[in-house]
């Protein structure tokens, strides 16, 4: 009972943290660019875990270190930039909904590259989720042709998540979540710092708008990346990749609620499409 209760607690907490991340991206980009918000997010996460990274690196077997770095890139670094870039044109609520495709990619990548078996219901679920995503795209009142590019960017990010979940489950399950996350995110901070230095971040006026957007980006790093990554890796090890990936059931609900609070255009059509997507995800991940 304690085991199941603990898993559900992590599930709900991750839904709240990651579901709130999308609106924090929007707040950060009120004054900063997508590249700056994503860079600060990754740097903030890496800095807070840096003291643990030096010790943890020595304790991680040499043959596993490359997997740790790849996991950090797929699970945090690339998605951080992809989601911020996408949210320049896609609402935070819709970004949260499209993020629910992650379990589908967990299954697809597992079946194609990690030898997981496939079932007809899972293939049906993938088709339903894809259909729901298409409907969601066209349900937008102000849908423009170039929006498809930004939606596709989110899909690439969810593919990265799916690949990372399988990678962690296959190669890093025996290593402490804290060690994996601290090393991965600390190394991620290096390329993120290079990107931030290449922007005009340090020449911007030091005012309340600058401080607020920077703070939102830092909170993204501390909570939405560092803390959430540790909790997610822990959930993978305790409950498996299928249950862990289902956290995306809760994320779009939280994201949509935040979107409605901030006045984003979320109507019955968007809710209906979300239900179609989640129904497909359920079928694809059903045991």
C-alpha positions, 0 to 999 in steps of 0.5 A: 500500500505504501508503495502504491501511495508513494507512486501516486503522490509522485504522479500528482506532484509531477503533474502539478509541477510540469503542468505549471511549467508551460505558463512559466515559460510564457511569463519568462518570454514576456520580456526575454527570448525563448533562447534566453528562458530555456538557457536560464532554465537549464543553467539554474537547474545545473547550478543548484545540482553542481555540488552533488554532480562532482561527487556523483560523477565519481560514483557512476560507472565509466561505461554508464557516463555516456548514457547519463549525458545522452539522457540529460540532452534528450530529457532536459536540454533539447526539450527546454529549447524546443518547448520555449521556441514552440510557445512563441506561437502555440498557447501554453494550454495547447503545448501542455495537451500536445505534451500528452503524446509522450507515452505514445512515443515511449511505446513506439520507441520501445517497440522499434528500438528496445524490443518491446512487444506490440498489440493491436490495441496499442496500435489503435491507441497511437492512431487515435492519439494522432487523430486527436492531435490533428483535430486539436491543431485545426480546432484553434480559432487563429490557426495559421499555416506556420503554426504547424511548424511549432506544433511539430517542434513540440512533437519532436520534444515528446519524441525526445522524452519517449527515447529518454524514458526507454534509455533510462529504463534500459541503462540507468535503472540501477543508478541513483536518480539523484546521481543521474540528474545532478551529473546530467543537468550540471553538464547541460549547463555548459552548452546552455551558458554558451547559448545565453552568452550569445544573446543580448541577455546581459545588455538588457535593462535591469528592471522589474520586468527583467527580474520577473522573467528571469525569476520565472525561468529560474523557477522553471529550472529549479522545480520544472527541471531539477526537482521534477527530473529527480522525481520522474527518474525515481518514479520510473525505477519504482513503477516502470516506464508505462505508469511513469509516462502516464503522468502526461494525463495530468499535465494537460489538465493543469496546463489548461487550467493555468491557460484559462486563468491567464485568459488563453482561448480554451474552449469545448473543442480543445477539451474534446480533442484533449479527451480524444488524445488521452483516450488514445494514450490510454489504449497505447499504454494499457497493459 
